[in-house]
Each structure stands twice: as C-alpha cells, then as structure tokens.
Amino acid sequence: MNKSILAFTTVSFVLFLMIYPALEAGLATAASTATVVAKQQVTSEISLTVASSTMALLPAIPGLTGGTGNASTSVNVITNNKAGYTVTVQGAATAGKTAAMVGDTTAGVIADYATTTGPITDATWADTSTNGVSQFGFGITNTSLSSANGAPGYGTCTLVDSCWMKLGTTTTRTVVNVSTYTSNLGDTFHLKFRVHLPANSNPLVPQDWYTATTTVTAIVT
C-alpha cells in the first residue's frame, strides 16, 4: 500500500514537472495590453533682429544745392509659428511737428514722402523736385523672400531703388506678411531710408541734424 502511494506520488510529481512550464507559458501569454501616448506641446515664438539701430544717411546734403542721402539696415525674423508672421513699421510723432523727420535743434522738418496708400507702392523713388519739396521716405529691399510667400511688394523689391513710401506717424505700415514658419536662419530683408532735398527747396530746410525714429514690429499671425 505504501509502495503504491509512493509510486503514485512520484508519477504525479514527474507529470507536474512536465506540465508546469506549459502552464507558466500560458499564464504569461494571457497578459492584457495597453497603449501609452506621450504628447508635448511646442508653443510659438518670434525673434526680430535689426542689424543697426542708429544710422546716418549719407552723404550729408548741401542745404541750397540739394542732393540725396541713403541708409539701410538688415532685418531678420525667425519664428516657428505655423501660420507665419507680419512685420510693420511706424514713425514716432513729435509734438507740434507734421513730419516723421524733424530737426534736432531747430523747428525745421523734412517733409514726408508723398505716397501713402498700400503697403509699398512706388517701384522707384518719385522725384518731386520740380515742386521744390524736401522728402523723407522708407522702403524695403528683399533678399530671401518672394511674392509666393504672400509678402506685399516682395518679388519686385530686389533693387536698391525700388519700393518706397511715406513712413508716417499715425498709420502702421505692413511691409511683410508671410503665411508660414521660417527656417532656423529666418527671413531677411533690408529696411532703407532716403532723404531727397531739391536745389533751393521750398521751404528751405535749416541747417541741422534731422532725426526720424521708427518702430519695427514682428507679430505672429
């Protein structure tokens, strides 16, 4: 009897050793699954860099014989905003003055450029010297964008003498309107300024340094 029990126990133990790995494998493959999703938000940012914040238009202009002075600076915009960005400019107003460029020490002004409509309108500088009027205006020169980007005037503003208009002190001028994000190097254009003083201008422009302050703003859209 005891031998039979021992034999049965031995056989049962051997069978258990044979069956257990299969049972263990069955338990392992019967596990449930779950999906884990990781999400990270990246917010939009924009960077605006102006190469020169202070410029002197050159050359100096003789007050009676007249002439033209020019200055320009590069503007770079970098943004990851998927809807793009706009760039605007506006001149600072001076109390009691009717123009953007005013004398530092006198009551003199250099009159604003005549063209006021649209973002950028005049392909070439409109010379009004026959009227004897001094003029100060701004423009852009594009080096990296095209009209395909949706930027007003771009694609035609590739020459130094192209794309001019009035800066103005009461109206914000849109000079760039791009509908996508930039590369890590950004988009670059040149913001330029010009003063034209005709011979024997009417009124005469007093001897002085003349200053115009411009605010350049880049905004995500």
Sequence and secondary structure as in RCSB ss.txt:
>XXXX:A:sequence
MNKSILAFTTVSFVLFLMIYPALEAGLATAASTATVVAKQQVTSEISLTVASSTMALLPAIPGLTGGTGNASTSV
NVITNNKAGYTVTVQGAATAGKTAAMVGDTTAGVIADYATTTGPITDATWADTSTNGVSQFGFGITNTSLSSANG
APGYGTCTLVDSCWMKLGTTTTRTVVNVSTYTSNLGDTFHLKFRVHLPANSNPLVPQDWYTATTTVTAIVT
>XXXX:A:secstr
 HHHHHHHHHHHHHHHHHHHHHHHHHHHHT               EEEEES SS   BS   TTT EEEEEEEEE
EEEE  TT EEEEEEE   TT SSSEEESSSS EE B S  SSSS BSS    GGGT  EEEEEEEESS  GGGT
 TTTTS  STT  EE   SSS EEEEEESS   TT EEEEEEEEEEE TT SS   SS EE  EEEEEEE 
